[in-house]
């Protein structure tokens, strides 16, 4: 949470932020002006002014009488990611070490009770449903989310989980009961790594470890990899965990 607060936030800035969120949620579908005006509860002329300003600086662009995100966001996201040392170290390690290329690896951080993927390294054993960079997923459904929650004590985990209730389920294996989630986080903490047994995608098994010894203000971060459960060998979990621990250690610096 920011230490900066405003007694009177600038409405135009808040509307611009809400417009970007709305257009981002539209994906590849151009979001039209009437939809933006209705969602923000403002006149169409006001929505047009907001969109014109965002388009002028490249944050959105007009396509088929609607708006999609602009290329300027790619530039800004590049600056954002480059400013975080763990992301740079993760990318450098994955690029330079051949053993990493057997799996698709993810680096994520925690926002409330959601994990957000901030980097990814593609592998030959790529799982087609692997989340994209920037995607948020409920931490209770992911190994990487659970290992990051496990870095907090039980009181903080309960506070976050209860504040987000009712929790989202992604499959029939997802845990959404607060006490069950807390028990899972305790088991994760005791085990030293997290498990995702078809809780995000059916047929997919994943493990995650925490990035240790981060500097104050960094993290929490976790690294994870997944594979198809049906194709797992008897020693594959140990292999995945050793790989993740090496990556996590390098990411910590």
N, C-alpha and C positions, 0 to 999 in steps of 0.2 A: 504494500500500500504506500502511496506517495505521502511524503511529509508536507507537500504543498496542497493547500486547500483554498477554495475561492468562495467568498461570501456570495458573490453574484457571478456564476459561470457565464461565459459568453454564449448566448443562444446559438449564434451562427456556427461556432466551433462544435458545439454539441450536436447540432443538426448535421453538420458535415460528417462527424464521426458516425452518427446513426445511419446516414446515407451510405457510407462505405460498408458498414456491417450488412445493410440490406442488400446491396449489390453483390457483396461477397457471397451471401447466402444463396443468391440466384445462380451461382456457378457460371456456366457458359450461356445461360439464358439472359438476354438483355432485359433489364428491369426498366419499365417505362415510367414516365413522369407521373401519371395519375396514381400508380401504385406507390411511388415514393411519397407523394403528397399525402395520400391516405394513411400510410404507415406512420408518418411523422406527425400527422394531425395538423398540417399547415396548408396554406393556399398553394395552388399549383404554381402561381407566379413566384412564390417564395422558394418552392422546391426547384424551380427552374434556375433561380439565382444561385442556389447552393451548387447545383450540378454544373452550371457554367463555370463557377470558380474552381471546382475540383477538376473539371476537364481542362481548364486553362493551364493548370500546373501539372497535368499528366497523371493525376491519381485515378481518373476514370476516363473513358472514351465513349463516344456515341456510336452505336452500331444498331442498324435496323430499327430506328426510332426509339431505341432504348439505350441503356448504359451498362457497360461491363467495366471491370477493373482495368486500370491503365498500367503501362509499362514502368512508370515512375515508381510504383510500389516494389517492383523487382529490384530496382536500384537501391531503394531505401532498406529493403529487407537484407540486401547484401551487406550494407554498412552495419545494420543491426547485428547480423550473425558474426561478422568479422570482429565486432567489438567484444565478443565473449570468448575468452581464452579456452574454456573447455570445449567449445564447438570447434575451434580451430585445431586444437590438439587431437580431438576425435577424428576429424577429417584427415589430418596429416598421418596419423597412425594407420587408419584404414587404407589410405592410398599407398603406403610404403610397405605393408606387410601382406605377403601372399596368403598366409593361412586364414586371414580375415575373409577372403573372397569366397569361401565355401557357403557362407550364410549372408542373408540380408540383415544388417544390424541397424538398430535405432538408438539415438540419443534423445532423451526427453527431459523436460523439467515439469514442475508441478504448479498448477494454478488452481488454488482452492482444493477441490476434490476431482480435478480433471488433469490428466497428463497431456502435455503438448509436445509433439515431436518437433525437434529443432534441427536434426541432422539425420541423414540416412546413408548407408553404404550398401550398394547393391551387391548381391552374391549370386553364385551359380545355382544355389538351392533356394532361389527367390520364391516366396509365397505370394501368389498373385493378389491377395487381399491385403497386403502390407499397407499400413496407413501412410499417407503422404506427409511431407514436411509441412508444419503449420497446423496439422489436424489435431483437434482435441478429442480425447476419448475419456469416458468415465474411469477413474482410477480403480474403482472396485472391480472392474471387468478386465483389467490388464495387469500383466506381471510387472511391467515397468512402473505403472501407477502404484501398485501395492508396495513395491520395494522403496519407493520414495515416501509413501505414507509411513512406512515402518521406521523412518528416520526420526519421527516425532514420538513423544510419549503417548500413552493411551488417552489421556485427557484431551490433548490437542487433536488426535485422530477422531475421537468421538465428537468434538466440537465441529470439526470440518464435515464429518459424515452427516451429523444431525442437521446441520445448516443446509445441506444439499438434499435432504430427504424430501420426497421419495426418490431413492436412487434409481438410476436408469439400468435396465437389463438389456444386454445385447444378444444373449442366447438363453436357452432354458437352463444352462449351467451357471449363469451369472448369479452372484450373491447380491441381494438387495436389502436383506434384513440387517439393521444396524449392528446387532449383537453378533451375527454371523460374520459380517465384514470385520468387526473388531477382532474376533477370534482368528480369522484368516491373517490379519495383519500381525497379531502376536506370534502366530506360527511362522510367518515369514521372517520376523525379527529373530526368532530363536534359530531358524534354519540357516539364515544368512543369505538367502536368495528367495526370489518369488517365483511362483508357478502360475501359469495360465493354462488350465486344462479345458479347452473349448469354451472359454468364458467370453471371448470376443468374437471368434468365428468358429463355427462348427467344423470339426476335423483338424483344427490347428492347435498345436501345443507349443507353448513358449516359456522361456525362463528369463529372469532379469536379475542384475546385481546393481548395487548402488555405486556411484562414483565417490570414492572416499577422500577425506582430508582436503576438502575444498576451502578456498580462502573465504573469510567473512564476506557475506553478501552474495556469494555464488551458490546457486543450487536451491533445493536439492536437484541432483541429476541422477538418472539411471540409464543403463544400457541394456538392451534386450535383443534376443533373436528368437525366431519361431521356425517351426517346420511342420510338415504334414504328419499328423499323429500316426496314420496308418503305415508310414514308411520309416518310422523311428527304429533304430537298432538298440540293442541292450545297453551299450556304453555311450549312446549319443548325448544324453543329458550331461554326463561328466565332461564330454568333449566341448559341448556348448558353454558350460560354466567356466571351464578353463580359458576358453577364448574370450568370454565376456570379462573375466577378471583381468586378463592382460590388457584389454581395451580400456577398462575402467581405470586401471592404474595409470596408463598412459594419458588418459583424458584428465585425470586429476593433476598431472604435471609433477 
